[in-house]
Amino acid sequence: MRFMILVKADKNSEAGVLPDQKLLAAMGKFNEELVKAGVMLAGEGIQPSSKGARVKFSKGKKTVIDGPFAETKELVAGFWLWQLRSKEEAIEWVKRAPNPTGEESEIEIRQVFEAEDFGAEFTPELREQEERLRAQIAKKPSAKKR
């Protein structure tokens, strides 16, 4: 099972305050543990919502809303993507993580849907398309390398 681990934003992350060297070192060490255990598939911090945008879909219309966004407690400052056997295992790993803000903070755990979760609606043709797209993504150089 794959799990998306969401590090919630706070006033500092939304203000663009970067983590100090101590927290960066602690996160680096934790990420090394995740990689060595074969758990971590991806993980990144993300820029504050002031540098982002949302696209609202309503009655066939699409509206762009530029950041920043008001509800800091609803925003994300970073994420990991982990491969684990259970939600309980994800919880145990998160409990080992350094506190991402040094103050009161939250990390949310959400299971990622897998192809089999969609049942018969995910037809063999749609499965083949999904596999083909994943293969193409795996071969494609990242935007940084272009």
N, C-alpha and C positions, 0 to 999 in steps of 0.2 A: 504494500500500500504506500501511496505517496501522500505526504502531508505538507501543506503550506503553513509555515510558521511566520506569523505576522507580528513584527515589532511595532507597537503603537507609538505614534508621535507624541511629543509634548511641546511645551512652549519653546524650549531651547532648540529642538530639532526643527520646528517650524520657523524659528528665527534664523536658521542656517548655522547655528553654533555646532561646530564639529566636535567629535569626541576627543578627549585628551589622550596623551600617549599611553597612560596607564590602562584606560578602557580599550584602546586599540590593541594593546598587547594582550590583554585578557581575552578579547574576542578572537584575536589571531590564534591564541593557544586553544580556545574552545573549538574553533573551526578546524584546526589540525586534528583534534580528537575525533570530530565528526567524520573527517575525510578518512582517517586511519581505520575507523570502525565501518567504513563503507556506507555511511548514512547520508552524507551531504551530496546532493545533486547540483545545487546552486545556492547562492546567497549573496545579497547586495544590500547596501544602504541606498535610500533614494532621496532625491533633492526635496526641499520643502514644497508645500503646495503652492506657494507664491510663484514657483516656476512651472506649475502644471496647468492643466485645463481639464474640463469635463465636457462631455457632449451629452446633452439631454435629448431623449427621444420621447416625443409626445404627439399623438394623433398624426403620424406621418411627417412631422416636422422635426428637424434636428437643430438644436441651439447650442452654440459653444459658450461655455462659461469659464472665464479665466480665473485662476487662483489669485490670491489665497482663499482658502475655504474656512468658514467660521468655526466649525466644531472640531477643535484639535483632538479631542478624545476619540473621534471617529476616523482619524487619519492614520496612515501607515508611514513609518520612517524607514522601514527595511523589511527584508524577508529572507527566509531560507526555504529551500525545497528539499525535503528529506524522504528517503526510502526506508520504511520501517515495517515491522510486522503488525503493529497495533497502535491505537491511540494512546494506550497506557505507556507504551515504549516512548512515544513522542513526549508525553508528559514528563517522564523520567529524564529525558534529555533536556527539556526546557528547564527543569528544576536545577540542572547543573550549569546552565548558562549564566554568564555574568549579567548583573543588572544593567540593562542597556542605557539607563539614564543616570544611575547612581542615586536616584531619588525614587519616589513611588512610580512604578511603571507596570505595564501589562504586556504580555506576549500571548497572542491568540493562536490556537491550533485548529486548522481546518483540513479535513481530508479532501484530497483531489479525486474527482470522478475518474473512474477507469472505464474502458470500453464496455466491459461486461455489466456495469451498473445501468446501462441504458436499455437492456433487454432487447426484445424483438424490433423495437423502433430503430435500432442501430443495425441496419441491414448489412448483409455481406458486402454490398457495393460501397456503402458508407464506411465500413471498416477498412476496406481496401484503400479508399481515398485517404483516410486518416493515416494509415501505415505509409502510404506513398508520400504524404506531406511531411511526416516525421522524418522519413529517410532523406528527403530533400533538405530539410532544416539542418539535419546532422552534417550534411556535406557542405553546406553554404558557409563561406567565411563570415565572421562577425563584421558588423559595421565598422569597428575600429580598424580592422585589417584591410578594408577597402581603400 
